Structures are given as C-alpha cells and as structure tokens.
Amino acid sequence: MEAKAIAKYIRISPIKLKPVVNLVRGKDLDEALNILKFTPGKGSRVVEKVIQSAAANADYNPKMNADNLYVAQVYAHQGPTMKRWRAGARGRASMIRKRSSHVGVTLKEKE
C-alpha cells in the first residue's frame, strides 16, 4: 500500500528544493520529519508539509500501519514560470523569471 500527496504551484525554485528533497528520500517517516524540522530554509517547510499530508492520507487508510512508513518517492519538478520585466541599462528591459515547483511524496510500508 502507498499514500501520496502533491503540492502544486509552490512559489520557490526547484533548484532550491532539490537538495532538501534528496535529504529525506528513502528515510523513515519520523526520521524524515526530524531532518526537515532542523533544516534551515523555506524549502524544508514546504517538503515537511507535503510529507505530513501524505502521512495523514496514510493514516486515513485502515489497511496501512503508520509506524512502518518510509519515504519511497519524493520529487520537486519545475512548474510554470512567471515572466516579469525590469528596466535595464541604456533604456532596455531585462526579464525576471519567477519560478514555481510541484512537490510530490509517496509513502510506502516496509515489508
């Protein structure tokens, strides 16, 4: 059995999320939440929230035991990019890219 949770259109770059995601991949649920609690940065709070949502989804399922869960899959993919313009040198315009992400988590039970 598995439980999933996805957060879409998060206003943080996936480049900033991927190191945080790599910290918790394959870890037990309690260990992953502990790591994220003490990791600085906005990305750790986002990933922690998605993992807690997946754990709540697993808790809702009567066939799953919450004590045996581990982070089987976790990803941070590129979402849509908002493009904005700022005045540049010599009367030109330079583009600002405001990137977004999609974060997904899959929790599975240990055998």
C-alpha positions in Angstrom: 0.0 0.0 0.0 1.1 3.5 -0.6 -0.1 7.1 0.2 0.6 10.1 -1.9 0.4 13.9 -1.6 1.2 16.6 -4.2 1.7 20.3 -3.7 1.5 22.2 -7.0 2.5 25.8 -7.9 4.7 26.4 -4.9 6.5 29.7 -5.3 10.0 28.5 -4.8 12.5 27.4 -7.4 13.0 23.6 -7.8 16.8 24.2 -7.7 16.4 25.3 -4.0 14.0 22.4 -3.3 16.1 19.5 -4.7 18.8 19.4 -2.1 16.2 19.3 0.6 14.3 16.5 -1.2 17.5 14.5 -1.5 18.0 14.6 2.3 14.8 12.7 3.0 14.5 10.2 0.1 14.4 6.6 1.5 14.2 7.6 5.2 11.7 6.5 7.8 8.8 8.9 8.3 9.8 10.1 11.8 13.4 10.4 10.7 12.5 12.5 7.6 10.3 14.8 9.6 13.1 15.2 12.2 15.6 16.1 9.5 13.3 18.6 7.9 12.5 20.2 11.3 16.1 21.2 11.8 17.0 22.0 8.2 17.0 25.8 7.6 15.3 27.4 4.6 11.9 27.8 3.1 12.1 24.6 1.1 12.3 22.4 4.1 9.0 23.7 5.5 7.3 23.1 2.1 8.5 19.5 1.9 7.7 18.8 5.6 4.1 20.0 4.9 3.7 17.7 1.9 5.1 14.7 3.9 2.7 15.4 6.8 -0.1 15.5 4.3 0.9 12.1 2.8 1.1 10.7 6.4 -2.4 11.9 7.1 -3.6 10.2 3.9 -1.9 7.0 5.0 -3.5 7.3 8.5 -6.9 7.6 6.8 -6.4 4.2 5.1 -7.3 1.4 7.6 -5.0 -1.1 5.8 -1.8 0.9 6.4 0.2 0.9 9.6 1.6 4.4 10.3 4.6 3.0 12.3 6.1 1.2 9.3 6.0 4.1 6.8 9.0 5.4 4.8 9.5 8.0 2.1 9.6 5.8 -1.1 9.5 8.6 -3.7 9.9 12.4 -3.4 10.4 14.8 -6.2 10.5 18.6 -6.9 9.7 19.3 -10.6 9.6 22.6 -12.4 6.2 24.3 -12.5 5.2 27.3 -14.7 7.4 30.3 -14.7 6.1 33.8 -14.4 7.9 36.3 -16.5 8.3 39.9 -15.4 10.2 42.9 -16.8 12.6 45.3 -15.1 14.2 48.4 -16.5 17.7 47.6 -17.7 20.7 49.7 -18.8 20.6 52.0 -21.8 16.7 52.0 -21.9 16.5 48.3 -22.3 14.3 45.8 -20.4 15.7 42.7 -18.7 13.5 39.7 -17.9 12.9 38.4 -14.4 11.8 34.7 -14.1 9.8 33.8 -11.0 9.9 30.1 -10.9 7.5 27.7 -9.3 7.6 24.0 -8.4 5.5 20.9 -8.0 6.4 18.7 -5.0 5.2 15.2 -4.6 5.7 12.5 -2.0 4.9 8.8 -1.9 4.9 6.9 1.4 5.1 3.1 1.5 5.0 0.5 4.2 8.1 -1.6 5.0 7.7 -5.3 4.3 
